[in-house]
């Protein structure tokens, strides 16, 4: 039984291996960039207003409704998630994201170059974990990881294309 050969003389699965490793590494780099933006960009905004009461009364005695609140000063500040320090749930989410992103690159590389099934399983589990963390963090920082999710899913797809059916031995 022969393997399909590409025009340059290599098996067709070799191209899928490079694509798997490349998309896995790209998913990790995009995920790390998304994490850096989520942590260090000024994405949180706080607005505070001090209100003072201005009394408008033409003739005494003044009715109770004549005092109108007027904004005296409004302060708007923006800051990053990391500006208050990484602790609690944020630290756990960051640690899980880092571990998952590194696992995607390692799993894709191990499966692409060493052809170990354990690398493909690691890639699949890490991709699922990243996808679930993206869903859980939803509309806060989760949207920053959607491109990394797409590339990780592409790496899993390329890895799955390299998995061939097991040869069936002839029974006598």
Secondary structure, DSSP 8 states (H G I E B T S, - for coil): ----B-TTSSBHHHHHHHHHHHHHHHHHHHHHHHHHHHHHS--EEEEEEEEEEEE--SSSS--GGGEEEEEEEEEEEEE-GGGG---THHHHHHHHHHHHHHHHHHHHHIIIII--HHHHHHHHHHHHHHHHHHHHHTTTTGGGGHHHHHHHHHHHHHHHHH----------
